[in-house]
Amino acid sequence: MTRRVGPILVVAACLLLTACSSTGPAPTAPSTSVPHAQLLERQERLGVVAREIQDLVDPLEGPVAKPLPSGQNRYGMVSIDPEHDRVDLWWEGPLPPEVRAVLRKHPDIEVDVHAARYSNNELHAASERLARIAPPGHAGALGDGVTIDAIEHDVAAGRLTVHVLDPRGRWTVSALHQRLDAVTAVPLDIVLQREPTLRPL
């Protein structure tokens, strides 16, 4: 089943950044040579292409009669960059015909396609395997009181960042890598914490 892929990431420091479940390139500094009104116009125009791609890979995002079959859905992430007037698309492997058709519909839009090491679905599946090992509020395989506090996806880098809450300091980062790397089968960055991550309400 296709998982929700999250909102489109807008890469522009002078515009409202849309949060995304998968992280991408750092926002660029706003250019004084591009008027704000023009940035907004570009954002809308580029967003049309990004939304059409998302509709293919995530049928819950829009009314699509024939979304991509799960075997062809190697989508990583899409972002729009109004300042540089382009769409950035991360995809694992060759683009399927349905996605290429979307790009052909918009020949005036620059779309940079980047090779993703892992698809969005693969990173989500790895996250779910991790969450089952040490779910918050339950005694898991990492020991009583040790839980996975947060998992961040970095599609561009092809890796996960795992925040492990270990109030008593029982684990080291190297020991956690030995325990968790084989479970996820994707590269991990591990952050050990004594206190839970503070998140905005």
C-alpha positions as CSV (number, residue, x, y, z in Angstrom):
1,M,0.0,0.0,0.0
2,T,1.3,3.4,-0.9
3,R,2.1,5.6,2.2
4,R,1.4,9.2,2.5
5,V,4.3,11.1,1.1
6,G,3.8,14.4,2.9
7,P,3.3,18.0,1.6
8,I,5.6,19.5,-1.0
9,L,8.7,21.1,0.3
10,V,9.2,24.8,-0.7
11,V,12.8,25.7,-0.8
12,A,12.9,29.4,-0.3
13,A,13.8,31.2,2.9
14,C,11.6,34.2,2.2
15,L,8.5,32.1,1.7
16,L,6.6,29.9,4.2
17,L,8.4,26.5,4.4
18,T,6.0,23.6,4.2
19,A,7.1,20.8,6.6
20,C,7.8,17.5,5.1
21,S,8.3,14.0,6.5
22,S,11.4,13.7,4.5
23,T,14.1,16.3,4.7
24,G,15.8,17.8,1.6
25,P,18.4,20.4,0.8
26,A,18.8,23.3,3.1
27,P,16.7,26.4,2.2
28,T,18.6,28.9,0.1
29,A,18.9,32.5,1.1
30,P,16.3,34.8,-0.5
31,S,17.5,36.7,-3.6
32,T,17.0,40.4,-3.6
33,S,16.9,40.4,-7.4
34,V,13.6,38.4,-7.5
35,P,10.5,40.3,-6.4
36,H,8.3,38.7,-3.8
37,A,5.3,38.7,-6.2
38,Q,7.3,36.8,-8.8
39,L,8.4,34.3,-6.3
40,L,4.8,33.6,-5.3
41,E,3.8,33.3,-9.0
42,R,6.6,30.8,-9.5
43,Q,5.6,28.9,-6.4
44,E,2.1,28.4,-7.8
45,R,3.3,27.4,-11.2
46,L,5.9,24.9,-10.0
47,G,3.5,23.5,-7.4
48,V,1.2,22.3,-10.2
49,V,3.9,20.0,-11.5
50,A,4.8,18.8,-8.0
51,R,1.2,18.1,-7.1
52,E,0.6,16.1,-10.3
53,I,3.6,13.9,-9.4
54,Q,2.4,13.5,-5.8
55,D,-1.0,12.5,-7.1
56,L,0.6,9.6,-9.0
57,V,2.6,8.3,-6.1
58,D,0.0,9.0,-3.3
59,P,-3.6,8.5,-4.4
60,L,-4.8,9.8,-1.0
61,E,-3.4,13.3,-2.0
62,G,-5.8,13.7,-5.0
63,P,-8.4,12.1,-7.2
64,V,-6.3,9.9,-9.4
65,A,-8.0,7.1,-11.4
66,K,-4.8,5.1,-12.0
67,P,-2.1,5.7,-9.4
68,L,1.3,4.0,-9.9
69,P,1.4,0.3,-9.1
70,S,3.4,-0.2,-5.9
71,G,6.2,-2.0,-7.8
72,Q,6.8,1.1,-9.9
73,N,6.5,3.6,-7.0
74,R,10.1,4.4,-6.3
75,Y,9.4,8.0,-5.4
76,G,11.7,9.7,-3.0
77,M,10.7,13.3,-2.6
78,V,9.7,16.4,-4.5
79,S,10.5,20.0,-3.7
80,I,9.9,23.3,-5.5
81,D,12.5,26.1,-5.6
82,P,10.8,29.4,-6.7
83,E,14.0,31.4,-6.3
84,H,15.8,29.3,-9.0
85,D,12.5,28.5,-10.8
86,R,12.7,24.7,-10.8
87,V,11.3,21.5,-9.4
88,D,13.6,19.0,-7.8
89,L,12.5,15.3,-7.9
90,W,14.2,12.4,-6.1
91,W,13.5,9.0,-7.6
92,E,15.1,5.6,-7.2
93,G,15.8,4.1,-10.6
94,P,14.4,5.1,-13.9
95,L,11.3,7.3,-14.1
96,P,8.2,5.3,-15.0
97,P,6.2,6.4,-18.1
98,E,3.5,8.0,-16.0
99,V,5.9,10.4,-14.4
100,R,7.7,11.2,-17.7
101,A,4.3,12.0,-19.1
102,V,3.7,14.6,-16.4
103,L,7.1,16.2,-17.2
104,R,6.2,16.3,-20.9
105,K,3.0,18.1,-20.1
106,H,5.0,21.0,-18.7
107,P,8.0,21.6,-21.1
108,D,8.4,25.2,-19.8
109,I,9.1,23.9,-16.2
110,E,12.7,22.9,-15.3
111,V,12.7,19.6,-13.4
112,D,16.0,18.3,-12.0
113,V,15.8,14.6,-11.4
114,H,18.1,13.3,-8.7
115,A,18.9,9.6,-8.1
116,A,17.5,8.5,-4.7
117,R,19.3,5.7,-3.0
118,Y,16.1,4.6,-1.3
119,S,12.5,5.3,-2.1
120,N,10.2,7.1,0.4
121,N,8.3,3.8,0.9
122,E,11.6,2.0,1.8
123,L,12.5,4.6,4.3
124,H,9.1,4.5,5.9
125,A,9.3,0.7,6.1
126,A,12.6,0.9,7.8
127,S,11.2,3.4,10.3
128,E,8.3,1.1,11.1
129,R,10.7,-1.8,11.8
130,L,12.7,0.5,14.1
131,A,9.5,1.7,15.9
132,R,8.5,-1.9,16.7
133,I,11.8,-2.6,18.5
134,A,11.4,0.1,21.1
135,P,8.0,1.8,20.9
136,P,7.5,4.8,23.2
137,G,5.8,3.9,26.5
138,H,6.6,0.1,26.2
139,A,9.5,-2.1,27.3
140,G,11.1,-3.2,24.0
141,A,14.2,-5.0,22.8
142,L,16.5,-2.1,23.9
143,G,15.6,-2.5,27.5
144,D,13.1,-1.0,30.0
145,G,12.9,2.7,29.7
146,V,14.8,2.9,26.4
147,T,12.7,4.0,23.5
148,I,13.0,5.5,20.0
149,D,11.9,9.1,20.5
150,A,11.9,10.3,16.8
151,I,13.0,9.2,13.4
152,E,13.9,11.6,10.6
153,H,14.1,10.7,6.9
154,D,16.7,12.3,4.7
155,V,15.8,11.2,1.1
156,A,18.5,13.3,-0.5
157,A,21.2,11.6,1.6
158,G,19.5,8.2,1.6
159,R,19.5,7.7,5.4
160,L,17.6,7.9,8.6
161,T,18.4,9.8,11.8
162,V,17.2,7.9,14.9
163,H,16.8,9.7,18.2
164,V,17.0,7.1,21.0
165,L,15.8,8.1,24.5
166,D,18.0,6.5,27.1
167,P,17.5,8.2,30.4
168,R,19.9,6.0,32.4
169,G,22.7,6.0,29.8
170,R,22.8,2.2,29.2
171,W,23.7,2.4,25.5
172,T,26.5,3.7,23.4
173,V,26.1,4.9,19.8
174,S,28.4,2.0,18.5
175,A,26.4,-0.6,20.4
176,L,23.1,0.8,19.0
177,H,24.5,0.6,15.5
178,Q,25.3,-3.1,16.1
179,R,21.7,-3.6,17.2
180,L,19.8,-1.5,14.8
181,D,21.7,-1.4,11.5
182,A,20.7,-5.0,10.5
183,V,17.1,-4.2,11.3
184,T,16.7,-1.3,9.0
185,A,19.0,-2.2,6.1
186,V,19.5,1.5,5.4
187,P,22.2,3.8,6.7
188,L,21.6,5.3,10.1
189,D,22.7,8.3,12.1
190,I,22.0,7.7,15.8
191,V,21.5,10.4,18.4
192,L,21.4,9.4,22.0
193,Q,19.3,11.5,24.3
194,R,18.7,11.6,28.1
195,E,15.6,13.8,27.7
196,P,12.7,13.6,25.2
197,T,12.8,15.8,22.1
198,L,10.7,19.0,22.5
199,R,8.3,19.5,19.6
200,P,6.1,22.5,18.9
201,L,2.4,22.1,19.7
